[in-house]
Amino acid sequence: MTERALTPGRYGLDDLRPGDWWDTGSKEITADQIDRFAALSGDRFEIHMSDEAARAYGFPGRVAHGLLVLSLVDGLKNTSPVELAAVASLSWDWSFRQPVFIGMTLSARISVEAKRLTSKPDRGIATLGFDVRDTNDDTVQRGTNQLMMWHHTS
């Protein structure tokens, strides 16, 4: 597998090969994001909502929802200068490795792990690997996304 850093542009499945990679932009985690995600999802577990409660659990402050971070990472993928000719995400296999706190800035390295054709001649599936890193360059989340893509970009 030869590694190749992708440059800005639009990529169809045919344009990708295993080993390709790119870095996303970054996103800072804010209290407002956590509050809005809690309101939307209904997940108001106390470590997300209160510094005092989070400290009682041994954290230094409020913890961002793991699914909030995953959602933001998907947004980083979709706003990256490396644009994928995507149809739909089919699945996520994900690991929450370390807590994420208010004020952290996150980014991801995305790599093409595999690709395959489907029974439809104009579509295929790419397996994308994600390594999500925080301000200190520590991995906070990691996983894969099965992404259905258009076979050709034109």
C-alpha positions in Angstrom: 0.0 0.0 0.0 1.6 3.3 -1.1 0.8 6.3 0.9 -0.2 9.5 -1.0 -1.3 12.8 0.5 -4.4 14.0 -1.3 -4.5 17.6 -2.5 -7.6 19.7 -2.6 -10.1 18.6 -5.2 -13.1 16.3 -5.8 -12.5 12.6 -5.7 -14.7 9.7 -6.9 -14.1 6.1 -5.9 -11.9 5.5 -8.9 -9.6 8.4 -7.9 -8.8 6.9 -4.5 -6.4 4.1 -3.6 -5.7 2.4 -0.3 -3.0 4.4 1.6 -4.3 7.8 0.4 -4.7 10.3 3.3 -5.5 13.9 4.1 -5.8 16.1 7.2 -9.0 18.0 7.9 -9.4 21.5 9.2 -9.9 21.9 13.0 -12.8 22.6 15.3 -12.8 24.0 18.8 -15.1 22.4 21.4 -17.3 25.0 23.1 -19.8 24.9 26.0 -22.5 26.1 23.6 -22.0 23.1 21.3 -22.4 20.8 24.3 -25.5 22.6 25.5 -27.1 22.5 22.0 -26.2 18.8 21.5 -27.7 18.0 24.9 -30.9 19.9 24.0 -31.1 18.2 20.6 -30.3 14.6 21.7 -31.8 14.6 25.1 -28.5 13.3 26.6 -28.1 15.5 29.6 -25.9 13.1 31.6 -24.4 15.2 34.4 -20.7 15.0 33.2 -21.8 16.9 30.1 -23.8 19.6 31.9 -21.9 20.5 35.0 -18.2 21.2 35.8 -18.9 20.2 39.4 -20.5 16.9 38.4 -17.7 16.2 36.0 -15.1 16.8 38.7 -17.0 14.4 41.0 -16.3 11.8 38.4 -12.6 12.7 38.2 -12.6 14.9 35.2 -11.2 18.5 35.2 -14.5 19.9 33.7 -17.4 19.2 31.5 -16.9 16.4 29.0 -18.1 16.7 25.4 -20.5 13.9 24.3 -18.7 11.3 22.3 -21.4 11.4 19.7 -21.1 15.2 19.4 -17.4 14.8 18.7 -18.1 12.1 16.1 -20.7 14.4 14.5 -18.2 17.3 14.3 -15.6 15.0 12.8 -18.1 14.0 10.1 -18.6 17.7 9.5 -14.8 18.2 9.2 -14.7 15.4 6.6 -17.5 17.0 4.6 -16.0 20.5 4.7 -12.5 19.4 3.9 -10.8 20.7 0.7 -10.5 17.0 -0.2 -14.1 16.6 -1.4 -15.4 13.0 -1.8 -18.2 12.2 -4.3 -20.2 10.7 -1.5 -23.7 9.2 -1.7 -24.2 8.2 2.0 -22.5 6.9 5.1 -23.4 3.2 5.6 -21.8 2.6 8.9 -19.4 3.8 11.6 -17.1 1.6 13.8 -15.9 4.0 16.4 -13.9 4.1 19.6 -14.0 6.9 22.2 -10.4 6.7 23.5 -10.1 9.8 25.7 -12.4 12.5 27.0 -12.8 15.7 25.1 -13.2 19.0 27.1 -14.3 22.5 26.4 -11.5 24.5 24.8 -9.9 21.6 23.0 -9.3 22.0 19.3 -9.8 18.8 17.3 -8.7 17.7 13.8 -8.6 14.4 12.0 -6.3 12.5 9.6 -8.5 10.5 7.3 -7.0 7.6 5.3 -8.4 5.3 2.6 -8.2 1.8 4.1 -10.0 -0.1 1.3 -12.5 0.3 -1.5 -14.8 -2.0 -3.4 -17.4 -1.9 -6.1 -21.1 -2.6 -5.4 -23.7 -4.3 -7.6 -24.6 -0.9 -9.0 -22.1 0.0 -11.7 -22.0 3.7 -10.8 -21.3 3.2 -7.0 -18.7 1.7 -4.7 -17.8 1.7 -1.0 -14.7 3.3 0.5 -13.5 2.3 4.0 -12.2 5.5 5.6 -10.0 5.4 8.7 -10.1 8.3 11.1 -7.5 9.3 13.7 -9.0 12.3 15.7 -6.5 14.3 17.6 -6.8 17.0 20.3 -4.8 20.2 21.0 -1.9 18.1 22.4 -1.8 15.8 19.4 -3.3 12.9 21.5 -5.7 10.5 19.8 -9.2 11.1 21.4 -11.3 9.1 19.0 -10.5 6.6 16.3 -12.6 4.5 13.9 -13.8 3.7 10.4 -16.6 4.9 8.1 -18.1 2.9 5.3 -18.9 5.5 2.7 -20.9 4.8 -0.4 -19.4 6.9 -3.2 -20.0 7.6 -6.9 -17.7 5.5 -9.0 -16.8 8.5 -11.3 -16.5 12.2 -10.4 -18.0 13.5 -13.7 
